[in-house]
């Protein structure tokens, strides 16, 4: 049976990560060495027979920023085994503007979407898990049974070029334009991925507030000068002028719930021969990804994670016994190999 996974990708090395400076809101690029290492990570871990299989990714999350002038007209993009349609017009225009034939029949003449869907406007995504054979236009029930999904586009927030560039370099094979202007030459072509890139503020880095741009030793010195007793621990104390552990927990729990309900629940326990798309990828930052792993396993941030995620590193979260209520941290996985039929 299939067990979906959540891949955590930390952005590559920057000048501040190299020197130990806390980098939250500050927007700085990867170093040349950081780019080189991320490219190597993509070559080693991304591919049809690697840890991250692009065709199994229905969704990628990241703190990405939308281009200021995005496409104003409808766009239909065939992506491996997915068809993505996007447009910002009112819902009354949707059937004639963007919905492909099999969808158009279902929604023809509708001024509201079927009851089984929740679509925050003004944007609409229409994703076909499989474009052939066409869906049977018999209403909401066939919509669900055919694995046809409608979902709203979230706001483009928290622009961080270090995460954007990392996403460009790991070589997932995303077709079409990215929701930002490329920060350099991309990775080698060849792979195809039909994943939707979902922008969410929930994976921005921990807001360091007054501690932005300074190192942990400097923070301890400042606190001593302020007469604050005890050793500073971000997992317990948070950051003055920034976020507390409780605030970080709130946004991460919201994201985890969405991933499990929307992407993992439909895929978990399915026969492997169905080749179910259920893996999810997050490209983000060091503290927030370690915090996410803690919350994934049901641990309090105040406990403090006893594990690290290097710049440009990849972590994996999954489940035990193919059960959604048994989340686990995957410490290591085996590589896929051709099996001997003998």
C-alpha positions in Angstrom: 0.0 0.0 0.0 1.1 3.6 -0.7 2.2 5.9 2.1 2.5 9.5 1.1 5.4 11.7 2.2 6.1 15.3 3.0 9.5 16.5 1.8 11.1 19.4 3.6 13.7 21.3 1.6 15.7 24.0 3.3 17.0 26.8 1.0 20.6 26.7 0.1 23.5 28.5 1.7 23.5 32.3 2.1 26.1 34.6 3.5 24.0 34.9 6.7 23.4 31.2 7.1 27.1 30.7 6.7 27.9 33.2 9.4 25.1 32.1 11.7 23.0 35.3 11.4 19.3 34.8 12.0 17.6 35.5 8.6 13.8 35.9 8.6 12.4 38.8 6.7 15.7 39.9 5.1 15.8 39.0 1.4 19.3 37.8 0.4 20.4 35.5 -2.4 22.2 32.1 -2.3 25.9 32.1 -2.4 27.6 30.6 -5.5 28.5 27.5 -3.4 24.9 27.4 -2.1 23.6 27.2 -5.7 26.2 24.5 -6.6 25.1 22.3 -3.6 21.4 22.7 -4.4 22.0 21.6 -8.0 23.9 18.6 -6.7 21.0 17.8 -4.3 18.5 17.9 -7.1 20.6 15.6 -9.3 21.0 13.1 -6.4 17.5 13.1 -5.0 15.0 14.1 -7.7 14.0 11.8 -10.5 11.7 8.9 -11.6 13.8 6.5 -9.5 15.0 8.8 -6.7 13.7 9.9 -3.3 11.6 12.7 -4.8 9.6 11.5 -7.8 8.2 14.6 -9.6 5.1 12.9 -11.1 4.0 11.9 -7.6 3.8 15.5 -6.4 0.3 17.0 -6.7 1.4 20.1 -4.7 4.5 22.1 -3.7 4.4 24.7 -0.9 6.8 27.6 -0.6 7.1 31.2 0.5 7.1 32.3 -3.1 6.1 35.7 -4.4 3.9 36.2 -7.5 5.1 38.2 -10.4 3.7 41.8 -10.2 2.2 41.5 -13.7 0.8 38.0 -14.0 -1.2 36.7 -17.0 -4.6 38.4 -17.3 -6.0 35.9 -19.8 -6.8 32.3 -19.3 -4.0 29.7 -19.6 -4.4 26.0 -20.1 -1.2 24.1 -19.5 -0.8 20.3 -20.1 1.6 19.0 -17.5 2.5 15.3 -17.8 -0.7 13.8 -16.3 -2.3 17.1 -15.1 -4.2 19.9 -16.8 -4.1 23.3 -15.0 -6.4 26.1 -15.9 -6.3 29.6 -14.3 -8.1 32.8 -14.8 -9.1 35.8 -12.6 -12.5 36.7 -14.2 -15.8 36.4 -12.3 -17.3 33.0 -11.8 -20.0 33.6 -14.3 -17.4 33.6 -17.0 -15.6 30.5 -15.9 -17.4 27.8 -18.1 -16.8 29.8 -21.4 -13.3 31.1 -20.5 -11.2 28.4 -18.9 -12.9 25.1 -18.3 -11.9 22.4 -20.8 -14.7 20.5 -22.5 -15.1 17.7 -19.9 -15.4 20.3 -17.2 -17.4 22.8 -19.2 -20.3 20.2 -19.5 -20.4 19.8 -15.7 -20.5 23.6 -15.0 -22.3 24.8 -18.1 -24.5 27.7 -17.3 -23.6 27.7 -13.6 -23.3 30.9 -11.7 -22.1 29.0 -8.6 -19.9 26.0 -8.3 -21.2 22.6 -7.3 -21.9 22.1 -3.6 -19.0 19.8 -3.2 -16.5 22.6 -3.9 -15.2 25.5 -1.9 -13.5 28.0 -4.2 -12.4 31.4 -2.7 -12.5 34.0 -5.4 -11.2 35.8 -7.3 -9.0 33.1 -8.6 -9.9 29.6 -9.7 -7.8 26.5 -10.4 -9.1 23.5 -12.2 -6.9 20.4 -11.9 -7.4 17.1 -13.7 -5.7 14.2 -12.1 -6.0 12.5 -15.5 -7.0 14.2 -18.7 -8.0 10.9 -20.4 -10.7 9.6 -20.5 -12.9 12.6 -20.2 -15.0 13.1 -17.1 -18.7 12.0 -17.3 -20.7 15.2 -17.0 -23.3 14.0 -14.5 -22.8 16.5 -11.7 -20.9 16.8 -8.4 -20.9 13.0 -7.6 -19.0 12.2 -10.8 -16.8 15.2 -10.1 -15.7 13.5 -6.8 -15.5 9.9 -8.1 -13.4 11.0 -11.1 -10.8 12.6 -8.7 -11.6 15.9 -10.3 -10.7 18.7 -7.9 -11.4 22.4 -7.8 -9.5 24.5 -5.3 -8.9 28.2 -4.7 -5.7 30.1 -5.2 -4.1 31.6 -2.1 -2.4 35.0 -1.8 1.2 35.4 -2.9 3.0 36.3 0.2 6.4 36.3 2.0 8.8 36.8 -1.0 12.1 35.2 -0.2 14.5 34.9 -3.2 16.6 32.3 -1.4 13.7 29.8 -1.4 12.6 30.7 -4.9 16.1 30.1 -6.2 16.4 26.8 -4.4 13.1 25.7 -6.0 14.4 26.6 -9.4 17.6 24.6 -8.9 16.3 21.3 -7.5 15.0 20.4 -11.0 11.4 19.2 -10.4 10.6 19.8 -14.1 7.7 22.3 -13.6 6.3 23.3 -17.0 5.2 26.8 -17.7 6.1 30.0 -16.0 6.9 30.2 -12.3 5.0 32.7 -10.2 8.1 34.9 -10.0 10.8 36.2 -12.3 13.6 33.6 -12.4 16.7 34.5 -10.4 19.1 32.8 -12.8 19.6 29.9 -15.1 17.5 26.9 -14.1 18.5 23.3 -13.7 18.8 20.8 -16.5 15.6 19.9 -18.4 14.2 16.4 -18.8 11.8 15.8 -15.9 8.1 16.6 -15.9 6.0 17.6 -12.9 2.4 18.5 -12.8 2.5 19.9 -9.3 0.6 23.0 -8.3 2.8 25.6 -6.6 0.8 26.8 -3.7 2.0 30.0 -2.0 1.4 30.2 1.7 2.6 32.5 4.5 2.5 29.5 6.8 6.0 28.4 5.7 7.8 31.7 5.9 10.7 31.7 8.3 10.3 32.3 12.0 10.0 36.1 12.5 13.1 36.9 14.5 12.0 40.5 15.3 14.7 42.3 17.2 17.1 39.4 16.6 17.0 39.7 12.8 20.5 39.7 11.3 22.4 38.8 14.5 24.0 35.6 15.8 23.1 33.6 18.9 26.3 34.7 20.8 25.4 38.3 20.0 21.8 37.7 21.2 23.0 36.3 24.5 25.3 39.3 25.0 22.5 41.7 24.3 20.2 39.9 26.7 22.9 40.0 29.4 23.3 43.8 28.9 19.5 44.1 29.3 19.6 42.3 32.6 17.6 39.3 31.2 18.5 36.2 33.2 18.9 32.7 31.8 20.0 31.3 28.5 17.9 32.3 25.5 16.1 29.5 23.7 14.0 30.4 20.7 11.9 27.2 21.1 10.9 28.4 24.6 11.2 32.2 24.5 10.5 33.2 20.9 11.8 36.6 19.7 10.9 40.0 21.1 9.3 42.0 18.3 8.9 38.8 16.4 7.0 35.5 16.8 6.4 33.4 19.9 6.4 29.5 19.8 2.6 29.6 20.2 2.2 31.8 17.1 4.5 29.6 15.0 2.7 26.5 16.2 -0.7 27.9 15.2 0.3 28.5 11.6 2.2 25.2 11.2 -0.7 23.2 12.7 -3.0 24.8 10.1 -0.7 23.8 7.3 -0.3 20.3 8.5 -4.0 19.8 8.8 -4.4 21.0 5.2 -1.7 18.7 3.8 -3.2 15.7 5.6 -6.8 16.3 4.6 -6.3 17.6 1.1 -3.3 15.6 -0.2 -2.4 12.7 2.1 -5.8 11.3 3.2 -7.0 10.5 -0.4 -3.7 8.7 -1.1 -2.8 6.8 2.0 -3.4 3.1 1.9 -4.1 3.0 -1.8 -2.7 0.0 -3.8 0.8 0.9 -5.1 -0.1 -0.2 -8.6 -2.5 2.8 -8.8 0.6 5.1 -8.8 -1.2 7.6 -6.6 -0.1 11.2 -6.5 0.2 12.1 -2.8 3.6 13.4 -2.0 4.0 17.0 -1.0 7.1 19.2 -1.2 7.9 22.3 1.0 10.8 24.6 0.2 11.4 26.9 3.1 13.8 27.8 6.0 15.7 26.1 8.8 13.9 27.0 12.0 10.4 26.8 10.5 11.0 23.3 8.9 12.4 21.9 12.1 9.4 23.3 13.9 7.1 21.7 11.4 8.8 18.3 11.9 8.2 18.7 15.7 4.5 19.5 15.2 4.1 16.7 12.6 5.2 14.2 15.3 2.9 15.8 17.8 5.6 17.4 19.9 5.6 20.8 21.6 8.1 23.3 20.2 9.1 24.0 23.8 10.6 20.5 23.9 13.2 21.7 21.4 14.1 19.6 18.3 17.2 17.5 18.8 17.9 17.3 15.0 19.2 19.6 12.4 18.5 20.4 8.7 21.5 21.8 6.8 21.2 24.6 4.2 20.2 22.8 1.0 19.2 19.7 2.9 16.1 17.5 2.5 14.1 15.9 5.2 11.1 13.5 5.0 8.0 13.1 7.0 5.5 10.2 6.6 3.4 7.7 8.5 3.7 4.4 10.2 1.6 1.4 9.2 -0.1 3.4 6.3 -2.2 5.2 8.9 -3.0 8.9 8.9 -3.2 9.0 12.7 0.4 7.6 13.1 2.6 10.5 11.7 6.3 9.8 11.9 9.7 11.3 11.0 11.5 9.2 8.3 15.1 9.2 9.4 16.3 7.4 6.2 15.0 5.6 3.2 16.3 3.0 0.8 16.9 3.7 -2.9 14.7 2.2 -5.6 16.4 -0.6 -7.5 15.3 -3.1 -10.2 14.2 -6.3 -8.6 15.4 -9.7 -9.8 12.5 -11.8 -11.1 14.3 -15.0 -10.2 
